[in-house]
Amino acid sequence: MDLLDALFAQAVPENGAIYWIDKIARTSLSYILLFSVVLTVLRLAAYPYIRNTPAHQQHGWYSFVRIVNEMSDALIYAAIVVFMLVRPFGIQTFHIPTGSMLQTLHEKDFIIANKLVYRYTDPKVGDIVVFHPPPAAFGPHESETDYIKRMVGGPGDTIEWKDMKLWRNGQPVDEPYIFYNDGTGNGFTTPFVPLPREQWDTLKPIMNDFKFVEVNGETIPLVYSGDQANLPMFGTKPEYQRPEASDWISLPPAKIPDGFYLFMGDHRNGSSDGRFWGLVPRDNIIGRSEYVMFPLNRLKKTR
């Protein structure tokens, strides 16, 4: 989910089964604890009645109380296992509301993310990763929104985007999964239309280049075209909002520092990503997308 997602959320009503599944998957742990406590109190209140009811009276109201008691017991264990063990340490579902990862992930896809894998390994180039974005993606206020993008660079890598191609450590990268739209769709009221590969060169005049530069000890994303440069779209540091940014175009590309990662959307002319708001710290990474689980006609691995 990215900044386009916020616009999508306003344009499309939040309803339907997918919305509610996503809401339940994101239920706060405090609500789960409250839910478990309430059910535990109900079970404790029902226990004396169930225990002391004679066998010849165990029908009618007794049967109802017994069923409620057993269901409460099952729900308590399910809540503990799913929300206190599986979700924090194992897997979690996420809803894809925009087309920033087309054609790999579509709007309304429902994915399963593996949260365990990054507890013992680091993200690898090419992984599709769910993460919490840095504050620069939102301005001065950090959001609770999660993003999903492809990892294109890790610690020690030198990444550039020029002439509509990704360069890693001075070498061009083959990216068969990338997508460009033809400019006719908006992803909200009308779907994005793929631009045929043989016409991609027509976008070069409007696609900016990108690299990281090191200024005053900080690694900063620089988007530039010709002799004009822009700093992070939503950056909050006034010292970087100045005309001298164009002078930084001549600086060599900087390496990604330890503990940070660069993420980009596969939909290269329809994604707000690390080209604009920079790097993501390791602690912000949540998990790796493994499968599209819904809709069923798109059931597949996401690699």
N, C-alpha and C positions, 0 to 999 in steps of 0.2 A: 504494500500500500504506500502511495506517495502523495505529493501535493495535488496531483490530478484526482486522487481518490476523494479528497475533501469536496471538490467540485461535483464529482459523481454522486457522492452521498446526498448533496443538495438537490441534484437533478432527478434522482431515482428514489422513490419511496422505500423505506427500510421495512420490508415485509416479506412474507413467504417463508417456506421451510428453511431455506439456506440462511436467511437472516437469523432465525431463531436458533438454528444449530450453532452458528457462529457466536451468538450471544451467550449461549450456554457454555460453549467451549472456553469463553473468556471470563466466566464467572469469577468474581473476586474470592480469594481464599477466605476472607472474613465472612462472606455470605455462606460459604460451604461449612465453616465452623458453626455458624449460627443455625443453619439447617440441621446439622448433626446433633447439636445440643437440644433443639426443639424435639426432634424425633426420639432422642434418648429420654427426655422428660416424659414423653407420651408412653414410651415403653415401660418406664418405671411406674407410671401411674396405672398402667393396665395390668402389670404383673400380679399384684395381689388378687385382682378380680379373676384372672385366668387360673391362678394357682388354687384359689379357694372355691371355685365353682364346682359343685358336685357333678358327677358324670351324667346323671339323669337330666341335668339342666343345661348341658353343653350343646345348645342349639340356639337358633334365632340371634339375639343380640350378642351372645357369647361367640358365635361363629364369626360375626362381623369384627368384633374386637380382636379375636385371634388372628384373622387375616391381616388387619391393620398392623398388629404387633409384628407379625412375620415380615410384612412388606417394609416396615420401618427398619427392622434389623438388616434386611438386605440392602436397603438404600443407604444406611449408615456405612456399611462395609464398602459399597460401591463408590460412595463419595470419597472415602478415605483413600481407596486404592487408585481411583481415577484422578482425583484433583490434588492429592497430596503426594502421590508417588509417580503415576504414569505421566501426568501433565508436566510437573516440574522437571522430571529427570528422564522421561522416555520419549513420548510423542505428543504432538498437539496438532489440531486441525486449524487451518487458516483459510479465509475466504479471499479471493482475488477480485477486487471490484473495478479495476481499470485494465487498459491494454498496454501498460508500460513494459510488459514482458512478452508481447506478441512476437512470433507465433508460438512460442514455447508454452506460455500460459495465456489463457483467454479470460476475458471478463466473466465473472460468475463461476470460474473454476473453484473447486474446493480441494485443497491439498492436504497431505499429511506431511508434517515436518518431523525429522529425526533430531531430537534435542540431546540425545545421549552421545552421538558421534563426536560432537565438539567438546565433550568433557575429557576425552582422551586423545584427540587429534585436533590439529588446526585446519581451518578451511583451506581447500586446494583451488587452484585456478580452474575455472569452469564450473565450480559448485554453484547451485542456485540456493541462495541463503536468505533466511528470514532474520531480520535484525532490527534493533531499535536505532533510528537515525540520530545523528548528532544535532545539537541545538541549531546549528547553522541552517538546517533544512527548514526551520520554522521561524527564524528570527530570534528575538530575545527569550522566547518562551518555549521550553521543551514540551513536546507532545507525547502522549502515550501511544500514538499510532505506530504500528509495526510496518516495515517495508520488506519487499522481497525483490532482490536483484541478483545478477550473476557476478560472482567474484572474478575480477579481471586482473587484479594485482595485489601482491602481499608484501610483507616486509622485505626491503632490499631491492624490490623491482623498480625499474624506471619505466613509467607508462606515458605514452603520448597518443593523442588522437589527432591525426592529420590526414587530409585528403580522403576523409571518410573511411579511414582504416586505423585499426588499433595496432600500436607498436609497443612491444614489450622488450625491454633491454636491447633496444636498437634493431629488433627483428620484427617484421610484419607478422601478424597473427591471423590465421585462417579461422573465420567465425561463420560457419555455414548456417547458424541459427538466427543471425540478425535480420531485422525487418525494418522496412521503410514504408510509410504510408504516402499516398499520392496527393494528399492535401485536401481531398474532398470530404472526408469524414471527420467527425469530432470525438468519436468514442462515447458520446452521451446520447444524443438523439439519433445519430446516424453512425453506423459502424465504420471503423477505419478500413480503407481499401488498400491492398498491397500495391506498391509500385513495382512493376516488372524490373527484374535485375538489370536488364539491358538499358533501363532508363535511369538508373541510380546516379549516373554522372550529372544529370540535370539538376541535382540538388547541391552540387559542390559550391556554387556561388552563395548559397544561404546557410551552409553548414560550417559553423565555426570550428577551429582547431582548439586543442586543449593540451595542457601539460601542468605538472606541478613545478613550482619554483620555490627556492628557499630564500626568504627575506627576514632579516632580523631573527634568525634562528627558528623560524616557523615555516612549515611546509604548506604552501597556499595553492589552491587550484586557480589556474589562469586560463580563461577562455578568450581566444583572440582570433582576429581575422585581419590579414594585412598588417598594418601598423597600428591597429586599434585593439585595445584589450579591455576586458571586463573582469572584475573580481567576483567572488562568490555572490550569486544573485541575492541571497538572504543573509549575507554576512553582517555582523553587528559591530565590527571594530572600525571606528571612524578613521583610524590611521591608514586603512587600506582603501578607503573610498576617495581616491584622488587621481588626478590626471597622470601622475608619474607611473601609473600602472603600465602604461604602454611601453615604458622603458624596460620593463621586466621581460618583454618578449625576447630580448636578446640573451637573457639568462639561460644557462643550460638546464635541461630537465632534472629535477631533483628526485632522489630515491624515496620510496615510501619508507618512513621510519619504522623501527621495531614496534610491534604491538598494534599496528594499524593496517587497514585493508581498504581497497578501492572496489566499489560496486557500480555496475552500469546496467541499465535495462536493455534487453534485446531489441526493443523497439527504439532505435537510435534517434529518430526525430520525433519521438513522442514520450520521452521519459525524463523526468527530473531526477538526476542521479549524482554520483560523486563528481562528475565534471563541473557541477555547479555549486555543490555544498561541501565537497571535500571528502575526507577520510573518515572511516568508522573504527573506533577503538575495539579491541578484542573483547572487552567485557560487554559490549552491546550486542554481540552475536548470539542469536537464540537457537537456531537449528538449520538443518539442511533439508530442502524440499526433496521428498522421495517419490511421491505418487500424486497424480490427480485422481481423486476418488469419486468426484461428482462434477459434471453429469456423467452418467454411466457410459455414454457413447464416446467419452474422452478418457476413459480409464487407461492410465499409462504411467510409466516411470518418467520422472522429470530430470533428465540428465542432459 
